[in-house]
Amino acid sequence: MSSLLRRVDLAELRAFCVAVELGSLGRAARTLQVSQPALSKRIRGLETLAGAPLLERSTRGVQPTAAGERLYAEARRLLAQSEQVEDVLESLHAGHAPIRLAASHTIAEYLLPAPLSEYRARQGHGLAVELVVANSSLVYDLVREGRAHFGMAACQPVEDAGVPLEEIELCPDEVVAAVAPGHPWAALDAVPLHEFLTTPMVMRDPSANTRRTVESVLRHRGLTLAAPVTEVGSTAAALAAAAAGAAPALLSRLAIPADGPLVARQVDGLRFPRRFVGVWRAREALEPSARMLVDYLAAEVHNRGLGPPQPAGG
């Protein structure tokens, strides 16, 4: 039997996760469209339930404690599952087959939520969408195998085998080193190459395109990275670990807002560029409702991914 005083409230978990991701209680409150006192109350309720502080608060914002990092990783997965359950229930209620989307972690966590929410609000509850979040290579596989109508992912090498896919450009990206403002690298214009190669960092799992992009560039130069201090399964988890200040993290620049809890730093003499694309087996084979959704999301992700230019130093 659980020793908790009460059951966990999803609204509290969502408030906590958004605060961690944005690094600010004020921005989190605006994103969730609640007052800041109401959001703070939810997080305090969660901390009471945990019996430990989950956020460190300062004039610069908030960042997760060690206990908060542990909770964040599990809470984000639970919230994603709850959203999928809601989608299934809406699909059953409307009696329509769902539109199946697959998206990489960076796209799903940082570029897709707002336009998808806006589109669903316009269409009403009759629109049923199933979103699968996976590494970019798996997104391609899901679309190729017909298990997703449309995918958004980092561009993958052309393969001879398998069903050919059509692609549309979404936005450019690059992998950078993300550090907390107090980290020594934050004071540099660019990270010295030797220091970058010999510093243990927070990295995505080996199958993630973020990591593969960096390792591919280094491999062509005969270089290798130090063993990671930790490996995580999502962009959000890497961001949270870096925000805690323990070590730099290799992250998509798209995941590092200019006013967020981290700063982006490039490596002296090296760049790790990549690009995001939308993929499908055949656009004309999609149902009209799916084509409308795909066209809207592709345009919105493209515009949001381009965004205002950011300086090279972060």
C-alpha positions in Angstrom: 0.0 0.0 0.0 1.2 3.5 -0.8 2.6 5.6 2.1 1.6 8.8 0.3 -0.9 11.1 2.0 -3.0 11.3 -1.1 -2.8 10.5 -4.8 -0.7 12.5 -7.2 -2.5 15.3 -9.1 -1.7 15.5 -12.8 -2.2 19.3 -12.7 0.6 19.5 -10.1 2.9 17.3 -12.1 2.2 19.4 -15.2 2.9 22.7 -13.4 6.2 21.2 -12.0 7.4 19.9 -15.4 6.6 23.2 -17.3 8.4 25.2 -14.6 11.5 22.9 -15.0 11.4 23.2 -18.7 11.0 27.0 -18.8 13.2 27.8 -15.8 10.7 30.3 -14.5 7.5 30.2 -12.5 6.1 33.3 -14.2 6.6 31.9 -17.7 5.2 28.5 -16.6 2.1 30.3 -15.3 1.6 32.2 -18.5 2.0 29.0 -20.6 -0.5 27.1 -18.5 -2.8 30.1 -18.3 -3.0 30.2 -14.6 -2.0 32.8 -12.0 1.5 32.5 -10.6 0.2 32.0 -7.0 -2.0 29.1 -8.2 1.0 27.5 -10.0 3.2 28.0 -6.9 0.5 26.3 -4.8 0.4 23.3 -7.1 4.2 22.9 -6.9 4.2 23.3 -3.1 1.5 20.7 -2.8 3.7 18.3 -4.8 6.7 19.1 -2.6 4.6 18.4 0.5 3.7 15.0 -1.0 7.3 14.3 -1.9 8.6 15.4 1.5 11.4 17.2 -0.2 12.0 20.4 -2.1 11.8 19.8 -5.9 12.8 23.3 -7.2 15.6 25.7 -6.2 14.2 29.2 -6.4 16.3 32.3 -7.0 16.1 35.7 -8.6 17.3 34.1 -11.9 14.5 31.6 -11.9 14.1 28.0 -10.8 16.0 24.7 -11.5 15.3 21.2 -10.2 16.9 19.8 -7.1 18.3 16.3 -7.2 14.9 15.0 -6.1 13.3 17.2 -8.7 15.4 15.7 -11.5 14.3 12.2 -10.5 10.6 13.2 -10.4 10.8 15.1 -13.7 12.0 12.2 -15.8 9.1 10.0 -14.6 6.5 12.8 -14.5 7.1 13.8 -18.1 6.6 10.2 -19.2 3.4 9.9 -17.2 2.0 13.2 -18.7 2.8 12.0 -22.2 0.8 8.8 -21.5 -2.1 10.7 -20.1 -2.3 12.9 -23.2 -2.3 9.8 -25.4 -5.2 8.4 -23.3 -7.1 11.6 -23.8 -6.5 11.4 -27.5 -7.8 7.8 -27.6 -10.9 8.7 -25.6 -11.7 11.6 -27.9 -11.2 9.3 -30.9 -13.7 6.8 -29.5 -16.1 9.6 -28.7 -16.0 11.1 -32.2 -16.0 7.7 -33.9 -13.1 8.7 -36.2 -9.9 6.9 -36.9 -7.0 8.9 -35.4 -4.4 10.7 -37.4 -1.1 9.2 -36.3 1.9 11.5 -36.0 5.5 10.5 -35.1 8.0 13.2 -34.0 11.5 13.3 -32.6 12.0 14.4 -29.0 13.2 17.9 -29.9 10.3 18.5 -32.3 7.7 17.0 -30.0 8.9 18.8 -26.9 9.8 22.3 -28.2 8.1 23.0 -31.6 5.0 20.9 -31.9 2.9 21.4 -28.7 1.7 24.9 -29.4 0.7 24.5 -33.1 -0.9 21.1 -32.4 -2.9 22.5 -29.5 -4.0 25.5 -31.6 -5.1 23.3 -34.5 -7.1 21.0 -32.3 -8.8 24.1 -30.7 -9.8 25.3 -34.1 -11.1 21.9 -35.2 -12.9 21.0 -32.0 -12.9 17.7 -30.2 -13.7 15.8 -33.4 -10.0 15.7 -34.3 -8.3 12.6 -32.9 -4.5 12.6 -33.0 -2.1 10.0 -31.8 1.4 11.3 -31.2 4.4 9.0 -30.8 7.6 10.5 -29.6 10.8 8.6 -30.6 14.3 9.0 -31.9 14.5 10.3 -35.4 15.5 6.9 -37.0 12.5 5.3 -35.4 10.2 8.1 -36.7 11.4 7.2 -40.2 10.7 3.5 -39.5 7.2 4.2 -38.2 6.3 6.2 -41.3 7.9 3.7 -43.7 6.0 0.8 -42.0 2.7 2.6 -42.2 2.4 2.9 -38.4 2.4 6.7 -38.7 0.8 9.0 -41.3 3.4 11.7 -41.0 6.7 12.1 -39.2 8.9 15.0 -38.1 12.5 14.2 -37.5 16.2 15.0 -38.1 17.0 14.1 -41.7 18.4 10.6 -41.9 20.8 9.2 -44.5 19.2 7.8 -47.7 18.8 4.1 -47.5 18.6 1.7 -50.5 16.3 -0.8 -48.8 12.8 -0.2 -47.6 9.9 2.0 -48.8 11.1 5.4 -50.2 9.7 8.4 -48.3 8.9 11.9 -49.5 10.4 14.7 -47.5 9.7 18.4 -46.9 12.1 20.9 -45.3 11.1 22.1 -41.9 14.0 24.0 -40.3 17.7 23.9 -39.8 19.3 23.1 -36.5 22.7 22.5 -34.9 23.9 20.6 -31.8 25.6 22.8 -29.2 27.0 22.5 -25.7 24.4 23.8 -23.2 25.6 24.9 -19.8 24.1 26.6 -16.7 25.0 30.3 -16.4 27.4 29.6 -13.5 29.4 27.0 -15.5 33.0 28.1 -16.7 32.0 27.6 -20.3 29.3 30.2 -20.0 32.0 32.9 -19.8 33.6 31.8 -23.1 32.9 32.9 -26.6 33.5 29.3 -27.8 34.7 26.1 -26.0 38.3 25.1 -26.8 38.3 21.9 -28.7 40.6 19.9 -26.3 38.4 20.9 -23.4 35.3 19.9 -25.3 36.7 16.5 -26.1 38.0 15.7 -22.6 35.0 16.9 -20.5 32.4 14.3 -19.5 29.0 15.6 -20.6 25.3 14.8 -20.4 24.4 13.0 -23.6 21.4 11.5 -25.3 21.4 7.7 -25.8 23.7 6.4 -28.6 20.8 6.0 -31.1 19.7 9.6 -30.8 20.4 11.9 -33.8 21.7 14.6 -31.5 24.6 12.4 -30.4 25.1 10.7 -33.7 25.5 14.1 -35.4 28.3 15.1 -33.1 30.0 11.7 -33.3 29.8 11.7 -37.1 31.6 15.1 -37.4 34.2 14.1 -34.9 34.8 10.7 -36.5 35.6 12.3 -39.8 38.4 14.2 -38.0 39.6 11.2 -36.1 38.4 12.6 -32.8 36.3 11.1 -30.0 34.4 12.4 -27.0 35.1 11.5 -23.4 32.7 9.0 -21.8 29.4 10.7 -20.9 28.8 11.6 -17.3 25.2 10.3 -17.9 23.0 9.2 -20.8 19.4 10.3 -20.9 16.4 9.3 -23.1 15.0 12.7 -24.1 15.9 16.2 -24.8 13.9 17.5 -21.8 15.9 15.2 -19.5 19.2 16.4 -20.9 18.1 20.0 -20.4 17.1 19.4 -16.8 20.4 17.7 -16.0 22.4 20.5 -17.5 20.2 23.1 -15.7 21.2 21.5 -12.4 24.7 22.6 -13.2 26.4 19.2 -12.9 27.9 19.1 -16.5 27.4 20.5 -20.0 24.9 18.8 -22.2 24.8 18.2 -26.0 21.5 19.6 -27.1 19.6 21.0 -30.1 19.9 24.8 -30.2 16.1 24.8 -30.7 15.7 23.4 -27.1 17.6 26.4 -25.6 15.5 29.6 -25.6 17.4 32.9 -25.3 15.6 33.6 -22.0 15.8 30.1 -20.6 17.9 28.5 -17.8 20.8 27.5 -20.1 23.2 29.2 -22.5 24.4 27.6 -25.8 28.1 27.5 -26.6 29.7 26.3 -29.9 33.0 24.6 -30.1 36.0 26.5 -31.4 36.6 25.5 -35.0 33.7 22.9 -35.1 30.0 23.0 -36.0 27.5 20.2 -35.7 24.7 21.2 -38.2 21.6 19.1 -39.0 18.2 19.8 -40.4 14.6 18.7 -39.6 12.3 17.4 -42.2 8.7 16.1 -42.5 8.3 12.7 -44.0 5.4 10.6 -45.4 5.0 7.7 -47.7 2.8 9.6 -50.2 1.1 12.9 -49.3 -1.7 12.4 -51.8 -2.6 9.0 -50.2 -3.5 10.8 -46.9 -7.1 11.5 -46.0 -8.1 15.1 -46.5 -8.2 15.7 -42.7 -4.7 14.3 -42.3 -3.4 16.4 -45.2 -4.8 19.6 -43.7 -3.2 18.8 -40.3 0.1 17.9 -41.9 0.2 21.1 -44.0 -0.6 23.3 -41.0 1.9 21.6 -38.6 4.7 21.6 -41.2 4.2 25.4 -41.9 4.0 26.2 -38.2 7.0 24.1 -37.1 9.0 25.6 -40.0 8.2 29.2 -38.9 8.8 28.5 -35.2 12.0 26.6 -35.9 13.5 29.4 -37.9 12.5 31.9 -35.2 14.6 35.1 -34.5 18.3 34.6 -35.2 20.4 33.8 -32.1 24.0 34.9 -31.6 26.7 32.2 -31.9 27.6 32.6 -28.2 24.1 31.7 -27.1 
